[in-house]
Amino acid sequence: MMKVASRRGEIVAKAQVTTRVPAGLIFATFHYPDSAVNFLTNPALDPVAKIPEYKVCAVRAEAVNGHPEG
């Protein structure tokens, strides 16, 4: 289990380390209602497209020891 935090919030999620995502990056699904990853991102709208900035943000990640799911 990992705690992933940004300036806007934090979540605890199960992590899987693979070679599919380059070092220094985190990929998280956001398509499902139980995925709280959008709490980490910026809801500000792009001035032209009017689309929220939900796909990119800086985060910190750390292992969570003793979490019920870990």
VEXTI-950863 format. One line per 2 residues: number of its first residue (from 1); for each residue x, y, z of N, C-alpha, C, O. Coordinates in pm, 1 decimal, padded with zeros to 6 digits, m for minus. Each point is the difference from the previous one (the first is absolute). Layout:
NUM = X,Y,Z,X,Y,Z,X,Y,Z,X,Y,Z; ...
***
This chain:
1 = 00084.7,m00117.5,00000.0,m00084.7,00117.5,00000.0,00089.2,00123.6,00000.0,00106.3,00002.2,00062.0; m00151.8,00099.7,m00132.3,00074.7,00125.3,m00011.1,m00089.9,00117.4,00035.3,m00118.9,00000.6,m00031.9
3 = 00177.4,00098.5,00097.9,m00069.1,00127.5,00017.2,00051.8,00090.4,m00110.1,00120.8,00018.3,m00014.7; m00211.7,00037.9,m00061.9,00033.8,00091.4,m00108.1,m00063.2,00133.5,00036.2,m00121.0,00008.4,00021.2
5 = 00203.2,00096.2,m00014.0,m00049.1,00129.5,00045.6,00042.6,00111.2,m00095.8,00108.9,m00003.4,m00057.3; m00196.5,00100.9,00041.6,00030.0,00121.8,m00074.7,m00035.9,00117.8,00089.4,m00038.7,m00019.3,00115.2
7 = 00051.0,00139.8,m00166.7,m00038.6,00118.4,00077.6,m00150.4,00003.8,00025.8,m00045.2,00073.9,00087.3; m00032.4,m00151.5,m00161.0,m00146.1,00005.5,00009.3,m00062.4,m00112.1,00081.2,m00116.9,00008.5,00037.5
9 = 00193.1,m00113.4,m00009.8,m00056.5,m00110.3,00076.8,00091.9,m00119.9,00000.1,00112.0,00005.3,m00050.8; m00160.9,m00113.6,00108.6,00077.2,m00123.4,00001.8,m00093.2,m00120.0,m00003.0,m00114.8,00007.2,00043.7
11 = 00166.3,m00116.8,m00095.8,m00074.0,m00125.5,m00005.1,00094.4,m00113.4,00039.4,00122.0,00015.4,m00005.3; m00178.1,m00127.4,00044.4,00075.3,m00122.6,00022.6,m00050.7,m00100.0,m00103.2,m00120.3,m00022.4,m00013.5
13 = 00215.1,m00037.4,m00059.1,m00038.9,m00091.7,m00107.5,00099.7,m00114.3,m00009.2,00114.5,00011.6,00043.8; m00159.5,m00121.3,m00101.2,00088.2,m00114.0,m00023.3,00092.6,00034.3,m00116.2,m00045.2,00050.2,m00102.9
15 = 00174.1,m00077.0,00119.0,00098.2,00030.8,m00103.3,00049.7,m00127.5,m00066.3,00009.4,m00105.4,00062.8; 00021.8,00117.6,m00190.0,00062.5,m00108.5,m00074.1,00114.7,00061.9,m00079.9,m00022.9,00084.4,m00086.6
17 = 00143.9,m00125.6,00115.1,00116.6,00053.0,m00069.6,00024.8,m00084.2,m00124.9,00012.4,m00122.3,00007.8; m00005.3,00189.5,m00123.6,00023.9,m00069.3,m00126.7,00097.9,00081.9,m00082.9,00039.8,00109.9,00038.5
19 = m00002.2,m00164.9,m00151.7,00084.1,00074.1,m00094.3,m00084.7,00074.1,m00104.0,00054.8,00066.9,m00087.5; m00186.4,m00078.0,00096.1,m00087.4,00067.0,m00096.4,m00008.4,00149.8,00022.4,m00033.0,00074.7,m00092.1
21 = 00062.5,m00030.2,00212.7,m00001.2,00143.1,00032.9,00144.1,00039.3,00031.9,00063.5,m00063.4,00084.4; m00010.9,00166.3,m00150.0,00139.2,00039.0,00023.3,00026.0,00040.8,00145.4,m00090.4,00044.8,00070.5
23 = 00214.1,m00061.0,m00028.0,00040.7,00042.8,00134.4,m00032.0,00148.8,00018.1,00019.5,00080.8,m00090.8; m00068.9,m00047.0,00209.4,m00035.1,00138.5,00029.0,m00143.3,00037.0,m00032.1,m00042.6,00111.9,00028.5
25 = m00033.1,m00204.2,m00087.6,m00140.1,00025.5,m00034.5,m00090.1,m00097.7,00073.9,00040.5,m00110.9,00035.1; m00164.1,00155.1,m00012.3,m00104.3,m00084.5,00058.1,m00118.1,00001.9,m00095.4,m00039.5,00105.7,m00049.2
27 = m00016.6,m00222.6,00023.3,m00124.4,m00008.8,m00076.0,m00108.0,m00047.7,00095.2,00021.3,m00093.6,00077.0; m00135.6,00156.9,m00082.0,m00113.2,m00042.0,00082.6,m00126.3,00006.6,m00084.1,m00021.3,00095.5,m00074.7
29 = m00061.9,m00197.7,00087.6,m00126.6,00002.4,m00072.8,m00094.5,00101.1,00065.2,00002.3,00019.9,00121.5; m00084.0,00042.4,m00203.4,m00096.5,00096.3,00052.9,m00138.6,m00023.4,m00058.0,m00088.7,00084.0,00015.5
31 = 00069.3,m00195.5,m00081.0,m00125.9,m00028.0,m00068.6,m00108.0,m00057.7,00090.1,m00117.3,m00001.6,m00037.5; 00154.6,m00045.3,00154.7,m00094.5,m00069.6,00085.4,m00038.8,00086.4,00119.4,00083.1,00075.1,00051.2
33 = m00207.2,m00084.5,m00006.4,m00046.0,00083.2,00111.9,00080.9,m00019.1,00128.3,00012.9,00093.8,00078.6; 00041.7,m00213.4,m00055.9,00076.0,m00023.2,00123.6,00143.6,00051.9,m00008.6,00073.9,m00006.5,00098.2
35 = m00034.0,00057.6,m00213.8,00132.6,00059.0,m00015.1,m00006.7,00146.4,00040.1,m00071.4,00079.1,m00061.6; 00146.2,m00043.9,00165.0,m00005.7,00136.8,00052.6,00114.5,00085.8,m00051.8,00029.1,00105.1,00056.9
37 = 00035.7,m00148.4,m00163.6,00119.7,00069.3,m00047.6,m00027.0,00144.5,m00041.0,00091.2,00082.5,00006.3; m00211.2,m00049.6,m00047.4,m00028.2,00138.2,m00039.5,00000.7,00096.1,00118.5,m00000.1,00121.5,m00019.9
39 = 00000.9,m00173.6,00143.0,00016.7,00087.6,00115.9,00139.7,00059.8,00004.0,00022.8,00098.3,00070.5; 00071.0,m00155.7,m00145.0,00138.1,00047.8,m00002.2,00023.7,00107.2,m00105.6,00098.8,00073.1,00006.8
41 = m00187.0,m00063.5,m00102.3,00023.9,00083.8,m00116.9,m00068.0,00136.0,00010.7,m00074.4,00027.2,00094.2; 00101.5,00055.9,m00191.5,m00050.5,00136.3,m00002.6,m00128.7,00007.3,m00082.3,00002.0,m00035.7,m00117.8
43 = m00112.9,00080.2,00175.0,m00125.3,00007.7,m00075.4,m00011.1,00126.0,m00085.9,m00104.2,00023.0,m00061.4; 00209.7,00059.2,00055.8,m00004.9,00121.9,m00081.9,m00023.2,m00037.0,m00146.4,00051.5,m00100.8,m00048.4
45 = m00128.8,00182.5,m00020.9,m00031.7,m00027.2,m00139.8,00101.2,00064.6,m00093.8,00045.9,00112.0,00022.8; m00012.0,m00185.2,m00128.8,00079.9,00056.0,m00107.8,m00080.0,00115.2,m00060.6,m00118.7,m00017.5,m00027.6
47 = 00178.7,00133.9,00006.0,m00076.3,00115.5,m00047.7,m00060.0,m00016.4,m00139.6,m00100.0,00064.4,m00031.8; 00158.8,m00148.6,m00050.9,m00049.7,m00017.2,m00136.3,m00094.3,m00120.0,m00009.6,m00113.0,00013.4,m00047.1
49 = 00158.7,m00129.6,00091.2,m00077.2,m00123.1,m00016.4,m00103.2,m00021.2,00110.5,m00091.2,m00081.2,m00015.7; 00104.3,00153.6,00128.0,m00090.7,m00014.2,00115.2,00003.2,m00140.8,00057.7,m00102.3,m00050.7,00045.9
51 = 00219.7,m00013.1,m00047.9,00019.5,m00134.9,00052.6,00080.0,00009.9,00129.0,00100.7,00070.6,00003.2; m00142.4,m00139.5,00104.3,00077.9,00002.7,00124.5,00137.6,m00064.6,m00017.1,00017.5,m00090.4,m00081.7
53 = 00078.6,00137.2,00158.7,00136.5,m00053.3,m00003.2,00009.1,m00125.2,00087.4,00075.5,m00002.0,00097.2; m00151.0,m00101.0,m00130.6,m00005.6,m00120.2,00081.8,00108.8,m00101.4,m00032.0,00012.4,m00099.4,00071.7
55 = 00066.5,00120.1,m00175.9,00089.7,m00107.5,m00042.4,00144.6,00015.7,00042.9,00077.5,m00094.3,m00015.3; m00037.7,00209.1,00068.3,00139.6,00021.1,00036.0,00008.5,00080.4,00128.7,m00068.1,00101.6,00014.0
57 = 00150.4,m00145.3,00079.9,00031.3,00079.7,00118.2,00121.5,m00059.0,00069.7,00029.5,m00118.6,m00015.0; 00040.6,00201.0,00090.8,00114.8,m00046.0,00076.5,m00049.1,m00064.6,00129.0,m00091.4,00051.0,00064.9
59 = 00152.4,m00163.7,m00028.0,m00037.6,m00071.3,00122.4,00123.7,m00051.1,00072.8,00109.1,m00008.6,m00056.4; m00129.6,m00024.9,00183.1,00097.3,m00072.7,00080.9,m00058.9,m00137.4,00026.4,m00120.5,m00013.7,00020.9
61 = 00205.6,m00087.7,m00022.0,m00047.6,m00136.1,00027.9,00087.5,m00061.8,00107.4,00122.1,00015.9,00000.3; m00187.4,m00087.0,00091.4,00074.5,m00071.0,00104.7,m00075.1,m00125.8,00039.1,m00122.8,m00006.1,m00007.5
63 = 00198.0,m00093.2,00049.0,m00060.1,m00126.1,00044.1,m00077.5,00023.1,00129.2,00039.2,00080.9,00084.1; m00150.0,m00153.4,m00069.9,m00081.4,00006.6,00120.7,00012.9,m00134.1,00070.3,m00047.7,m00102.1,m00049.3
65 = 00111.6,00103.5,00163.0,00015.3,m00122.4,00079.4,m00115.3,m00013.4,00097.2,m00043.2,00098.7,00059.6; m00006.8,m00219.6,m00043.2,m00106.4,m00024.2,00096.3,m00138.7,00037.0,m00049.5,m00094.7,m00001.8,00078.6
67 = 00079.4,00035.7,m00207.4,m00132.9,00030.1,m00055.3,m00079.7,m00129.8,m00006.9,00057.8,m00104.2,m00030.8; m00188.8,00106.3,00058.5,m00080.3,m00122.4,m00000.4,00009.4,m00081.0,m00130.2,m00009.0,m00122.7,00002.7
69 = 00027.1,00191.4,m00116.7,00008.3,m00072.5,m00127.2,00143.4,m00034.4,m00036.3,00021.5,m00069.5,m00099.3; 00077.9,00115.1,00175.5,00139.0,m00022.0,m00034.5,00052.6,m00117.4,00067.5,00116.9,m00034.1,m00017.5
***
